[in-house]
């Protein structure tokens, strides 16, 4: 069996942990749902996740709700959604 859903919400994860998760994303072809809501992931962590997702075609849902993300990261998220139309990203 392969991992398709991973819920790490509310685990006090920060940018470092987001970077570690991001480093696995290019090599993963089964994960469809990644929930990172209610953590301490900021713009730097989100930037790492975006980079990790550039060559990932399996993820369909990325939840970043209730993280300290600023509006300055939104253009990069918008670009990610354009290049990955199957991906739903929630940030609020």
C-alpha positions as CSV (number, residue, x, y, z in Angstrom):
1,X,0.0,0.0,0.0
2,X,1.1,3.5,-0.8
3,X,0.6,6.7,1.2
4,X,-2.1,8.8,-0.4
5,X,-3.2,11.1,2.5
6,X,-1.0,12.7,5.1
7,X,-2.5,14.9,7.8
8,X,0.2,16.8,9.8
9,X,-2.1,19.6,10.9
10,X,-1.6,21.0,14.4
11,X,1.8,19.5,15.0
12,X,3.8,22.8,15.5
13,X,5.7,22.3,12.2
14,X,7.7,25.3,11.0
15,X,9.7,26.2,7.9
16,X,12.4,23.6,8.6
17,X,9.9,20.8,8.7
18,X,8.2,22.2,5.6
19,X,11.6,22.1,3.8
20,X,12.1,18.5,4.8
21,X,8.6,17.6,3.5
22,X,9.3,19.5,0.3
23,X,12.5,17.6,-0.3
24,X,10.5,14.4,-0.6
25,X,7.8,15.8,-3.0
26,X,9.6,15.5,-6.3
27,X,10.2,11.8,-5.7
28,X,6.6,10.9,-4.5
29,X,4.1,9.8,-7.0
30,X,1.3,8.5,-4.7
31,X,0.5,11.3,-2.3
32,X,-2.7,13.0,-3.2
33,X,-3.7,15.0,-0.1
34,X,-1.2,16.9,2.2
35,X,-2.7,18.7,5.1
36,X,-0.3,21.1,6.9
37,X,-3.0,23.4,8.5
38,X,-2.6,25.0,11.9
39,X,1.2,25.0,12.1
40,X,3.9,27.6,12.1
41,X,4.8,27.4,8.4
42,X,5.6,30.8,6.9
43,X,6.5,32.2,3.5
44,X,9.9,30.5,3.4
45,X,8.4,27.1,4.2
46,X,5.7,27.6,1.5
47,X,8.4,28.6,-1.0
48,X,10.1,25.3,-0.3
49,X,6.9,23.4,-0.8
50,X,6.2,25.2,-4.1
51,X,9.7,24.3,-5.3
52,X,9.2,20.7,-4.2
53,X,5.9,20.5,-6.1
54,X,7.4,21.7,-9.4
55,X,8.0,18.2,-10.5
56,X,5.2,16.5,-8.6
57,X,2.1,15.5,-10.5
58,X,0.2,13.4,-7.9
59,X,-0.7,15.9,-5.3
60,X,-4.3,17.1,-5.6
61,X,-4.9,19.0,-2.3
62,X,-2.5,21.1,-0.2
63,X,-4.0,22.6,2.9
64,X,-2.0,25.5,4.5
65,X,-4.8,27.1,6.4
66,X,-4.0,28.8,9.7
67,X,-0.3,29.2,9.0
68,X,1.5,32.6,9.3
69,X,1.6,33.1,5.5
70,X,1.7,36.6,4.1
71,X,0.1,38.0,0.9
72,X,3.6,38.3,-0.6
73,X,3.7,34.5,-1.3
74,X,0.3,34.5,-3.1
75,X,1.8,35.2,-6.6
76,X,3.9,32.1,-6.3
77,X,0.9,30.1,-5.2
78,X,-1.1,31.5,-8.1
79,X,1.7,30.4,-10.5
80,X,1.8,26.9,-9.0
81,X,-2.0,26.6,-9.5
82,X,-1.6,27.6,-13.1
83,X,1.1,25.1,-13.8
84,X,-0.7,22.4,-11.8
85,X,-4.4,22.8,-12.6
86,X,-5.3,19.6,-10.8
87,X,-4.0,21.0,-7.5
88,X,-6.2,22.7,-5.0
89,X,-4.4,24.9,-2.5
90,X,-6.1,26.4,0.6
91,X,-4.5,29.1,2.6
92,X,-7.3,30.7,4.7
